[in-house]
């Protein structure tokens, strides 16, 4: 059915009158641009999709396809790249798709606030033989700077394609962009930055390459002129190709006085310079750039960067755990679940004459277990909101830049921080994102360490321990993140001394965007998506686990046979008692803590729910109005044991779903088994040293055989950390960076 009249997607309420037959034609649009130029925001605006938006590179790690809201068009959101000669695996995804014949129109997104950088890719896209429309994004930010004037019409005249000024975040210009895409039927044929005689030389080489798409012929011919070794091995043996390449290189050297390797980038940037002179007038540097540079003098300083990061984390956790988040969580735990839900359930069950086991299942199992986990959702909402501000304003990009200096010394790069950052939300997509790392050893180390910073599933455990044992200790939250970074660093140092992990670290090129205020919609969307995933898991995995834990903890074999028994006589108590000795040296040798650790290996959220059931929190709340915190305080011999319990749960293996993702990325069962064993050993050793040696220093734990074992473990760790590197490693390369 033809659509002759549609409503403008930007929300202005105006009608968009277009020819129905033309607008309804099937169209596949390749959405491409530099990292952090607003591609995903534009994709969401065009398709209505809820892709995650972050102000740091690497959000899109694979191509995503969506259908536009106004037309039956498919939009393919490709990973960002700076050049058609990519470094990383996700950039190769974009390059290969652009060289295919699987789409109709290129929609090239440019960042209007960093136009010179964005135009380099545009000039590489123009000669691929596809229709193209340029979306000049973030024009709203540019208009706020009265010192800058940009003329899109002059850019369009120089490039020979339509240039549409837009603001993807506000919807401005989307109506015009739809119209331009519908008109984009004429193929672009040349790169205006390259003289016609060079185009002719490229075409002459491409004509000899056989059955390739026009884009592939142009790209390969240009690569051969620049002596690309990969393509040279494959195509120089084709009859006539080597002679045509030598002729083209001679022409460039004779006519332009440059070798081909230097000619193309020099012509490209010379053209960009001339275009900027015509289209852009600026009386001074943009205020956003000046503001960003002032802040970066502190937050990227080699001495201040890490302390600033820890201070920021402290403020976030102070707000989320000690103030705003605590008030809301206390209300949820003590009032909503502790009084309202419990009293309502008791009233309904009593009126129905429910048997004892049903009442126990509902109050102690469902309300006490699942409710104890859901009670932390308000706190998590505050935490997710604050972390999303850091991600979307541009600060987390700086953290990756700073940590690259540190990570590169032990076999990782700042690129590895992107999966680690994603893991603070959920480890599963973080582990899948490691496929963007083309260095195999860098990927293996990242897979092993990506879950070392706390994910959303671990936040309830952290909050439970913080509130119960360290309510007034301002240093605990930064200490957790510092220990996470410490674990990543030490793991890299220890493993990179093994010849199996010796390989040159891949180049790390990253954009540092100017700081800007994040969109409230994007912030709320991020919080909603993360909390929704947590609540769905609470309603499925955690509910199932809590019900199994409740059943095993309330039933057993007594004098009268199988039936309900005291919790200390239950089947679960017998199981927990049989394994509790494993964790006794760590300070939490009770069967309840042992069972919580085991259920936590399946899903970290289970730890809180399991303890709530086993400590009979539901019953205590109903009778004595006691809180989960009070019950937790009685479950551990002291704060040091509770902290060791927290350490083991934070740094042992992630949940079952994350382990499945890790297995897929490792491919090798041997490497996967090594990673699992290493994480369990690291967590156990860390908890052992914390409890035994920390307890010895504070006088809380008496000297014993386990103290000697902890000293041996610490000695072995220090030896592995500082032993000489006798492997024949390759030298590390300092990365190239693009800093705005």
C-alpha positions in Angstrom: 0.0 0.0 0.0 1.4 3.4 -1.0 1.9 5.9 1.7 1.1 9.3 0.3 1.0 11.2 3.5 3.1 10.6 6.7 3.8 12.4 9.9 7.3 13.8 10.4 9.2 11.6 12.7 11.0 14.5 14.3 7.8 15.2 16.2 6.9 18.6 14.6 3.5 17.3 13.6 3.9 18.4 10.0 2.9 16.3 7.1 5.5 14.9 4.7 4.0 14.8 1.2 5.9 12.5 -1.1 5.3 10.4 -4.2 3.9 7.1 -2.8 5.5 4.8 -5.4 8.9 6.2 -4.9 8.8 6.3 -1.1 7.4 2.8 -0.8 10.2 1.3 -3.0 12.3 -1.3 -1.1 15.6 0.2 0.1 18.5 -1.1 2.2 20.5 1.7 3.8 24.0 1.2 5.1 24.5 3.5 8.1 28.2 4.2 8.6 30.4 6.8 10.2 33.2 7.3 12.7 32.9 5.9 16.2 30.9 8.1 18.5 29.4 10.2 15.7 25.8 9.5 16.7 25.1 6.5 14.5 23.2 4.5 17.0 21.1 7.5 18.1 20.2 8.1 14.5 19.4 4.4 14.0 17.1 4.5 17.0 15.4 7.6 15.7 14.9 6.1 12.2 13.7 2.6 13.3 12.3 3.1 16.8 14.8 0.5 18.1 16.2 0.7 21.6 19.8 0.1 20.8 22.1 1.0 23.8 23.6 4.5 23.3 26.9 5.4 25.0 29.3 8.3 24.6 32.2 6.0 24.1 33.4 4.0 21.1 32.6 0.4 20.5 28.8 0.5 21.2 28.0 -1.3 18.0 30.2 -4.4 17.6 28.3 -6.2 14.9 25.9 -5.0 12.2 22.3 -4.5 13.4 19.3 -4.3 11.0 16.1 -2.4 11.7 13.0 -1.3 9.7 12.3 2.4 9.4 9.2 3.8 11.0 7.9 5.7 8.0 9.0 3.5 5.0 9.6 -0.2 4.3 13.3 0.4 4.3 16.0 -1.6 6.1 18.7 0.3 7.9 21.9 -1.6 8.7 23.8 0.0 11.6 27.5 -0.8 11.1 30.3 -0.6 13.6 32.1 2.7 13.4 35.4 3.1 11.6 37.8 5.8 10.6 39.1 4.3 7.4 38.4 1.5 4.9 41.8 0.0 6.0 40.7 -1.1 9.4 42.5 -2.4 12.4 39.9 -4.3 14.4 37.5 -7.1 13.8 34.4 -4.9 14.1 35.8 -2.4 11.6 36.4 -5.3 9.2 32.7 -6.1 9.5 31.9 -2.6 8.3 34.5 -2.6 5.5 33.4 -6.0 4.1 29.7 -5.0 4.1 30.5 -1.7 2.3 32.4 -3.6 -0.3 29.5 -6.0 -0.9 26.5 -5.5 -3.1 24.0 -6.1 -0.2 22.7 -2.5 0.1 21.3 0.3 -2.0 22.3 3.6 -0.3 25.1 4.7 2.0 24.0 7.0 4.8 27.2 8.5 6.0 26.9 10.2 9.4 29.3 13.1 10.1 29.9 14.8 13.4 29.5 18.5 12.7 31.5 19.4 15.7 34.6 17.4 14.4 34.0 17.8 10.6 37.6 17.5 9.5 38.0 14.1 11.1 34.7 12.8 9.8 35.3 13.8 6.1 38.2 11.5 5.6 36.0 8.5 5.7 33.5 10.2 3.4 36.1 10.7 0.7 36.9 7.0 0.8 33.2 6.1 0.5 32.4 8.3 -2.4 34.1 6.3 -5.2 32.5 2.9 -4.2 29.9 3.3 -6.8 26.8 3.5 -4.5 24.3 6.3 -4.0 25.1 8.3 -0.9 23.5 10.8 1.4 25.5 12.6 4.1 23.8 13.3 7.5 25.5 16.2 9.2 24.8 15.3 12.8 25.0 17.3 16.1 24.1 20.5 14.3 22.3 21.6 17.5 25.6 21.6 19.4 27.3 23.5 16.7 24.6 26.2 16.6 25.1 26.8 20.3 28.6 28.1 19.5 28.1 31.6 18.1 31.7 31.7 16.9 31.1 29.0 14.3 29.2 29.2 11.0 28.8 26.1 8.8 27.2 26.0 5.3 26.0 22.5 4.4 25.2 23.6 0.9 28.9 24.3 0.2 29.8 20.9 1.5 27.2 19.3 -0.7 28.6 21.2 -3.7 32.1 20.1 -3.1 31.2 16.5 -2.4 28.6 16.1 -5.2 26.0 14.4 -2.8 23.1 15.7 -0.7 24.2 16.9 2.7 21.4 17.1 5.3 21.9 18.9 8.6 20.3 16.9 11.5 20.2 16.4 15.2 19.6 12.7 15.8 19.0 13.2 19.5 16.2 15.8 19.0 14.8 14.6 15.7 15.6 17.8 13.8 16.1 17.3 10.1 14.9 13.7 9.9 12.0 14.6 7.6 14.5 16.0 5.1 16.8 13.0 5.6 14.0 10.6 4.7 13.3 12.6 1.5 17.0 12.6 0.5 17.3 8.9 1.0 14.2 8.4 -1.2 15.9 10.5 -4.0 19.3 8.9 -3.7 19.1 6.8 -6.8 22.1 8.1 -8.7 25.4 6.4 -8.1 28.5 8.4 -7.1 31.4 7.8 -9.4 34.5 9.5 -8.2 36.4 11.0 -5.3 36.7 14.7 -5.8 40.0 14.7 -3.8 41.7 12.5 -6.5 42.5 13.8 -10.0 40.8 12.2 -13.0 44.0 10.6 -14.4 44.5 8.7 -11.1 40.8 7.5 -11.3 41.5 6.3 -14.8 44.6 4.4 -13.5 42.5 2.8 -10.8 39.7 1.8 -13.2 42.3 0.3 -15.6 43.6 -2.0 -12.8 40.1 -2.8 -11.6 39.0 -3.9 -15.0 41.6 -6.7 -14.8 40.4 -8.1 -11.5 37.7 -10.3 -12.7 34.3 -11.0 -11.0 34.1 -8.4 -8.3 31.6 -5.7 -7.4 32.5 -2.2 -8.5 33.3 -1.2 -4.9 35.6 -4.2 -4.5 37.4 -3.5 -7.8 38.0 0.1 -6.8 39.2 -0.7 -3.3 41.5 -3.6 -4.3 43.0 -1.5 -7.2 43.7 1.4 -4.9 45.2 -1.0 -2.3 47.5 -2.5 -5.0 48.7 1.0 -5.9 49.6 1.5 -2.3 51.5 -1.9 -2.2 49.1 -3.6 0.2 50.9 -7.0 0.9 47.7 -9.0 1.4 46.2 -8.0 -1.9 49.5 -8.1 -3.7 50.0 -11.8 -2.9 46.5 -12.5 -4.3 46.2 -10.3 -7.4 49.6 -9.4 -8.7 49.7 -12.8 -10.4 46.6 -12.0 -12.4 47.7 -11.3 -16.1 48.3 -7.7 -16.7 47.6 -6.5 -13.2 51.3 -6.0 -12.1 52.0 -4.0 -15.3 48.9 -1.8 -14.7 49.9 -1.2 -11.1 53.4 -0.2 -12.0 52.0 2.2 -14.7 49.7 3.8 -12.2 52.4 4.2 -9.6 54.7 5.8 -12.2 51.9 8.2 -13.3 51.4 9.3 -9.7 55.1 9.8 -9.1 55.6 11.7 -12.3 52.5 13.9 -12.4 52.2 14.6 -8.7 55.6 14.1 -7.3 54.6 11.6 -4.6 54.6 7.9 -4.1 51.2 6.3 -4.0 51.3 5.6 -0.2 51.7 9.3 0.5 49.6 10.6 -2.4 46.1 9.4 -1.4 46.1 10.7 2.2 47.8 14.0 1.2 45.2 14.6 -1.5 42.4 13.7 0.9 43.5 16.1 3.6 44.3 18.8 1.1 40.8 18.6 -0.2 39.3 18.6 3.3 41.4 21.7 4.2 40.0 23.5 1.1 36.5 22.4 1.9 36.7 23.7 5.5 38.0 27.1 4.3 34.9 27.4 2.1 32.2 25.9 4.3 33.3 26.7 7.9 34.1 30.0 9.5 35.3 30.1 13.1 36.3 33.1 15.0 37.7 31.0 17.9 37.9 27.5 19.2 34.5 25.9 20.1 33.5 26.4 23.7 32.9 22.7 24.1 36.4 21.9 22.9 37.9 24.5 25.3 35.8 23.1 28.1 36.8 19.5 27.3 40.5 20.4 27.1 40.4 22.1 30.6 38.8 19.0 32.2 41.1 16.6 30.4 44.1 18.4 31.8 43.0 16.8 35.1 41.1 13.6 34.3 43.7 12.3 31.8 46.7 13.5 33.7 49.1 10.6 34.3 49.3 11.3 38.0 45.8 12.4 38.8 43.7 10.3 36.4 43.4 7.2 38.6 42.8 9.0 41.9 40.1 11.1 40.1 38.5 7.9 38.8 38.4 6.4 42.3 37.0 9.6 43.8 34.2 9.6 41.1 33.4 6.0 42.0 33.3 6.9 45.7 30.8 9.7 45.1 28.6 7.5 43.0 28.5 4.7 45.6 28.1 7.2 48.4 25.0 8.5 46.7 23.7 5.1 45.6 24.6 3.1 48.7 24.9 5.5 51.7 22.2 8.1 50.9 19.5 8.2 48.2 19.7 4.5 47.3 19.7 3.4 51.0 16.6 5.3 51.8 14.7 3.8 48.9 16.1 0.3 49.6 15.3 0.4 53.3 11.7 1.4 52.4 11.4 -1.4 49.9 12.9 -4.1 52.2 11.3 -3.0 55.6 8.0 -1.6 54.4 7.0 -3.0 51.0 8.3 -6.5 51.4 8.7 -6.6 55.2 5.3 -5.3 56.2 2.9 -4.8 53.3 3.6 -7.9 51.3 4.2 -10.1 54.4 1.1 -9.0 56.2 -1.1 -9.2 53.0 0.2 -12.7 52.3 -0.4 -13.8 55.9 -3.9 -12.4 55.8 -4.8 -14.1 52.5 -3.3 -17.4 53.5 -5.0 -17.4 56.9 -8.4 -16.7 55.3 -7.9 -19.5 52.8 -6.8 -21.9 55.6 -3.5 -22.7 53.8 -1.4 -25.5 55.2 1.8 -24.7 57.0 4.1 -25.6 54.1 2.2 -23.3 51.7 2.5 -20.4 54.2 6.2 -21.1 54.7 6.8 -21.3 50.9 5.1 -17.9 50.3 6.4 -15.9 53.2 9.9 -17.4 53.8 10.6 -18.6 50.2 8.9 -16.1 47.8 8.7 -12.9 49.9 11.8 -13.6 52.0 14.0 -14.8 49.1 12.9 -13.0 45.9 11.8 -10.0 47.9 15.2 -9.6 49.5 16.7 -9.4 46.0 14.1 -7.1 44.5 14.4 -4.8 47.5 17.8 -3.7 46.1 16.3 -2.5 42.8 15.8 1.1 43.9 19.4 1.3 44.9 20.5 -0.2 41.6 18.3 2.3 39.7 20.3 5.1 41.3 23.6 3.4 40.6 22.7 2.7 37.0 21.6 6.2 36.4 24.8 7.7 37.8 27.0 5.3 35.9 25.1 6.0 32.7 25.8 9.7 33.1 29.6 8.9 33.2 29.3 6.7 30.0 27.2 9.1 28.0 28.9 12.4 28.9 32.2 11.1 27.7 34.1 10.4 30.9 34.3 6.7 30.5 36.1 7.2 27.2 38.8 9.0 29.1 39.1 6.1 31.6 39.8 3.8 28.7 42.4 6.2 27.4 44.1 6.4 30.8 44.0 2.7 31.5 45.6 2.0 28.1 48.8 3.2 29.5 48.5 0.7 32.3 47.0 -2.2 30.5 49.5 -2.1 27.6 52.3 -3.0 30.1 50.8 -6.4 30.7 49.4 -7.6 27.4 46.1 -5.6 27.0 45.2 -2.3 25.5 42.6 0.4 26.3 40.4 -1.4 23.8 40.0 -4.2 26.4 38.5 -1.7 28.8 35.4 -1.5 26.6 34.3 -5.1 27.3 35.3 -4.6 30.9 33.1 -1.5 31.0 30.2 -3.3 29.4 30.6 -6.0 32.0 29.6 -3.5 34.8 26.1 -3.9 33.4 26.2 -7.6 32.4 29.1 -10.0 31.7 27.3 -11.8 28.8 27.4 -9.0 26.2 30.9 -8.0 27.5 32.3 -11.4 26.8 30.6 -11.4 23.4 32.1 -8.0 22.7 35.7 -9.4 23.0 35.3 -10.7 19.4 36.3 -7.1 18.4 39.8 -7.8 19.7 41.8 -9.2 16.8 44.8 -10.0 18.9 44.2 -13.6 20.1 46.2 -13.3 23.4 44.6 -9.9 24.2 41.2 -11.5 23.7 42.1 -14.5 26.0 43.2 -12.1 28.8 40.2 -9.9 28.3 37.8 -12.9 28.5 39.5 -14.0 31.7 39.4 -10.6 33.4 36.3 -8.9 31.9 34.1 -9.9 34.9 36.6 -8.6 37.5 34.7 -5.3 37.9 31.3 -5.7 39.6 28.4 -6.3 37.3 24.7 -5.5 38.2 24.2 -9.1 39.5 26.9 -8.5 42.1 25.6 -5.2 43.3 23.1 -6.7 45.7 25.8 -8.7 47.3 28.0 -5.6 47.6 25.1 -3.6 49.0 24.2 -6.3 51.5 27.7 -6.5 52.9 28.2 -2.7 52.8 25.0 -1.9 54.6 25.4 -4.7 57.1 29.1 -4.3 58.1 30.5 -1.0 56.6 27.6 1.5 56.7 29.9 4.4 57.5 33.1 3.4 55.7 33.5 5.7 52.7 36.5 3.8 51.3 34.9 0.4 50.7 33.3 1.1 47.3 36.5 2.6 45.8 38.5 -0.3 47.4 36.3 -2.8 45.5 37.0 -1.2 42.2 40.7 -0.8 43.0 40.8 -4.5 43.9 39.1 -5.2 40.5 41.7 -3.2 38.6 44.4 -4.8 40.8 43.1 -8.3 39.8 43.2 -7.4 36.1 46.7 -5.9 36.3 48.2 -8.8 38.3 46.6 -11.4 36.1 48.0 -9.8 33.0 51.5 -9.4 34.5 51.6 -13.1 35.7 50.2 -14.6 32.5 52.1 -12.5 30.0 55.4 -14.0 31.3 54.2 -17.3 29.8 55.1 -17.8 26.2 51.5 -18.8 25.4 50.5 -15.1 25.9 53.3 -13.5 24.0 52.1 -11.4 21.1 52.4 -7.8 20.2 49.6 -5.7 21.6 47.3 -4.4 18.8 47.2 -0.7 18.0 44.7 1.4 20.0 43.2 4.3 18.2 40.4 6.0 20.1 38.3 9.1 19.8 37.9 11.4 22.9 34.6 13.2 22.2 33.9 16.6 23.7 31.9 16.4 26.9 28.2 17.1 26.6 25.1 16.7 28.7 23.5 13.2 28.1 20.0 12.9 26.9 17.5 12.3 29.7 15.7 9.8 27.4 18.8 7.8 26.8 19.7 7.8 30.6 16.2 6.6 31.5 16.2 4.1 28.7 19.6 2.6 29.9 18.3 2.4 33.5 15.1 0.8 32.3 16.8 -1.8 30.2 19.3 -2.8 32.9 16.8 -3.0 35.7 14.3 -4.8 33.4 17.0 -7.5 32.7 17.7 -7.8 36.5 14.0 -8.1 37.4 13.3 -10.6 34.6 16.1 -12.8 36.0 14.7 -12.3 39.5 11.4 -13.6 38.2 12.9 -16.7 36.5 16.3 -17.9 37.6 16.3 -16.4 41.1 12.7 -17.5 41.7 13.5 -21.0 40.6 16.6 -21.2 42.7 15.0 -19.7 45.8 12.1 -22.2 45.5 14.6 -25.1 45.3 16.6 -23.7 48.2 13.4 -23.3 50.3 12.2 -26.9 49.6 15.6 -28.4 50.4 15.9 -26.2 53.5 12.4 -27.1 54.9 12.1 -30.8 54.1 14.1 -33.7 55.3 14.0 -37.1 57.0 12.9 -37.0 60.6 11.6 -39.5 63.2 8.3 -39.7 61.4 9.8 -40.1 57.9 10.1 -37.5 55.1 8.4 -34.1 55.8 8.9 -30.6 57.0 11.7 -30.3 59.6 13.7 -27.7 61.4 16.0 -25.9 59.0 19.1 -27.3 60.8 17.8 -30.9 60.1 17.0 -30.3 56.4 18.5 -31.9 53.3 20.2 -28.6 52.4 21.8 -28.4 55.9 23.3 -31.8 55.3 24.5 -30.8 51.9 25.9 -27.5 53.1 27.6 -29.1 56.1 29.4 -31.6 53.9 31.1 -28.8 51.9 31.4 -26.0 54.5 34.9 -27.1 55.4 36.1 -25.9 52.1 35.3 -22.3 53.0 36.1 -22.5 56.7 39.7 -21.1 56.2 38.0 -18.1 54.5 36.0 -17.2 57.6 32.6 -18.3 56.4 32.5 -22.0 57.2 28.7 -22.1 58.1 26.6 -24.4 55.9 24.3 -21.4 55.0 27.2 -19.4 53.6 28.6 -22.4 51.8 25.2 -23.0 50.1 24.9 -19.3 49.2 28.3 -19.5 47.5 27.3 -22.6 45.4 24.0 -21.0 44.3 26.0 -17.9 43.5 28.1 -19.8 41.0 24.9 -20.3 39.0 23.8 -16.6 39.2 25.2 -14.0 41.6 21.8 -12.6 42.5 21.1 -16.0 44.1 23.4 -15.2 47.0 21.2 -12.7 48.6 18.0 -14.7 48.0 19.6 -17.9 49.3 20.8 -16.2 52.5 17.4 -14.6 53.0 15.7 -18.0 52.9 18.3 -19.9 54.9 18.5 -17.2 57.6 14.6 -17.2 57.8 14.4 -13.4 57.0 10.8 -13.7 55.9 9.8 -15.2 59.2 11.9 -12.8 61.3 10.5 -9.7 59.5 7.0 -10.9 60.1 7.5 -11.5 63.8 10.2 -9.2 65.0 10.5 -6.6 62.2 14.2 -7.5 61.9 15.9 -6.5 58.7 18.1 -8.5 56.3 21.1 -6.6 57.6 20.6 -7.8 61.1 20.3 -11.4 59.9 23.4 -11.1 57.8 25.4 -9.6 60.7 24.6 -12.8 62.7 25.7 -15.1 59.9 29.4 -14.0 59.9 31.9 -13.9 62.7 32.9 -10.4 61.8 33.4 -7.8 59.1 36.6 -9.4 57.9 34.9 -12.7 57.2 32.0 -10.9 55.4 34.5 -9.0 53.3 36.3 -12.3 52.4 32.8 -13.7 51.5 32.3 -10.7 49.3 35.7 -11.1 47.6 35.1 -14.7 46.7 31.8 -14.0 45.2 33.0 -11.0 43.2 36.1 -12.5 41.7 35.2 -16.1 41.2 33.5 -17.3 38.0 30.6 -15.3 36.6 27.1 -16.8 36.2 26.3 -19.8 34.0 25.1 -17.7 31.1 28.3 -15.7 31.1 30.4 -18.9 31.2 28.5 -20.2 28.2 29.4 -16.9 26.4 33.0 -17.3 27.5 33.1 -20.9 26.2 31.8 -19.7 22.7 34.5 -17.0 22.5 37.3 -19.2 23.7 36.3 -22.0 21.2 39.0 -24.2 22.8 37.8 -26.3 25.7 41.3 -26.3 27.1 41.5 -22.5 27.3 38.0 -22.3 28.8 38.9 -24.9 31.5 42.1 -22.9 32.3 40.1 -19.7 32.7 37.5 -21.2 35.0 40.2 -22.9 37.2 42.2 -19.6 37.3 39.2 -17.5 38.4 38.2 -19.9 41.2 41.8 -20.2 42.4 42.3 -16.4 42.3 39.1 -15.8 44.3 39.8 -18.4 46.9 43.4 -17.2 47.3 42.3 -13.6 47.6 39.7 -14.4 50.2 42.1 -16.5 52.1 44.8 -13.8 52.3 42.2 -11.2 53.3 40.8 -13.2 56.1 43.8 -15.0 57.5 46.5 -12.3 57.1 44.1 -9.4 57.7 42.8 -11.2 60.8 46.3 -11.8 62.0 47.3 -8.2 61.6 44.2 -6.9 63.4 44.1 -9.6 66.0 40.7 -10.8 64.9 41.9 -14.3 63.7 44.3 -16.5 65.8 47.5 -17.9 64.3 46.9 -21.3 62.8 48.0 -23.7 60.0 45.8 -21.7 57.6 47.8 -18.5 58.4 50.9 -20.4 57.3 49.1 -21.5 54.1 48.0 -17.9 53.5 51.6 -16.8 53.8 52.7 -19.4 51.3 50.0 -18.3 48.9 51.1 -14.7 49.2 54.7 -15.7 48.7 53.8 -17.7 45.6 51.8 -14.8 44.2 54.7 -12.3 44.8 57.1 -14.7 43.1 54.9 -15.1 40.0 54.3 -11.3 39.9 58.0 -10.3 40.1 59.8 -13.2 38.7 62.0 -12.4 35.7 60.4 -12.7 32.2 62.6 -15.2 30.5 60.4 -15.7 27.4 61.4 -14.2 24.1 58.6 -11.7 23.9 58.1 -9.1 21.3 58.4 -5.4 22.2 55.3 -3.5 23.0 54.2 -0.7 20.7 53.0 2.7 22.0 49.5 3.2 20.5 48.5 6.0 18.2 45.6 8.1 19.6 43.3 10.7 18.2 42.5 13.2 20.9 40.0 15.9 20.4 
